Amino acid sequence: MTSNAEFLAFIRDTVRSVWALELLLLLRRSAPKAWAAQALVDEMRASPGLVDANLQVFEARGLVRREADDCWTYAPLSPVLAALCDRLAATYKDAPVRLINTIASPTDDRLRTLADAFRFKGDDK
C-alpha cells in the first residue's frame, strides 16, 4: 500500500490538471488497448499539444508506453505505479471533489492538507 505522502507526490508530479487525470484514467480503463494520439484527441476533445504534453509526462513517469506504431498503451513499469493509479481511480470515484481540489490547489496547500491530516488533537495549542 502506498503512503499518503507518496500518493500526494504522485499527484503533484504526474497529474497536473483534471484533464490529465481524465486522460490517464481513460488509458487505464481501456488497457491493454493502444491509442493513436489523434484518437485520444478526438475522444477527449482536446488539442494535440495538450494530449502530447501529458503523454510525455506519463511516459517519463513510467505509466504509459509508446508502441512501434506511435500508439500509446497504459503500462505501469512497477506494481507501485499501478497501485498509485488504482488509488487515483478509487479516490476519483469515492471523493471526486476532494481529489479535484487537491489537483487544483497550489503545492504548498497540498502539503499543508497532508500535514493537517496527521495532526493530533491539541497540536494547535
C-alpha positions, -999 to 999 in steps of 0.1 A, spaced: 0 0 0 12 35 -8 16 62 18 -3 95 17 29 114 11 38 91 -18 3 95 -33 4 132 -29 38 134 -46 25 112 -74 -4 136 -80 18 167 -78 44 152 -103 21 134 -127 -15 147 -126 -12 184 -132 -48 190 -141 -82 174 -140 -79 169 -178 -46 149 -173 -65 128 -146 -92 120 -171 -67 111 -198 -47 88 -175 -79 71 -162 -91 66 -198 -59 49 -207 -60 28 -176 -97 18 -181 -91 8 -217 -59 -12 -212 -45 -31 -230 -59 -11 -259 -33 10 -277 -45 45 -287 -32 67 -315 -26 102 -303 -53 115 -327 -78 91 -313 -71 104 -278 -75 140 -291 -109 130 -306 -120 111 -276 -110 137 -251 -120 167 -274 -86 182 -266 -58 198 -286 -30 177 -300 -5 197 -280 -23 190 -247 -25 153 -254 11 151 -264 24 170 -234 5 148 -210 15 116 -227 51 127 -225 47 132 -187 31 99 -183 58 82 -204 85 99 -183 69 87 -151 67 51 -164 29 49 -167 24 45 -205 44 30 -233 47 43 -268 43 14 -293 61 10 -326 31 23 -345 31 55 -324 2 44 -303 0 47 -266 -8 20 -240 -12 21 -203 17 1 -189 30 10 -154 66 0 -150 61 -13 -114 34 -26 -91 38 6 -70 29 28 -100 0 5 -108 -12 8 -72 -9 46 -73 -31 46 -104 -56 23 -88 -57 45 -57 -62 75 -80 -91 59 -98 -107 48 -65 -103 83 -50 -118 99 -80 -148 76 -78 -152 79 -40 -142 115 -34 -140 134 -67 -143 169 -52 -115 163 -27 -93 149 -55 -101 178 -79 -94 203 -51 -60 186 -44 -51 187 -81 -61 223 -84 -45 236 -52 -10 251 -51 18 228 -40 21 245 -6 -16 239 1 -13 202 -8 15 198 17 -5 217 43 -35 195 37 -14 164 41 2 177 73 -32 186 87 -44 151 81 -18 138 106 -23 164 133 -34 152 167 -60 169 188 -43 196 209 -14 202 184 -27 236 176 -20 250 211 
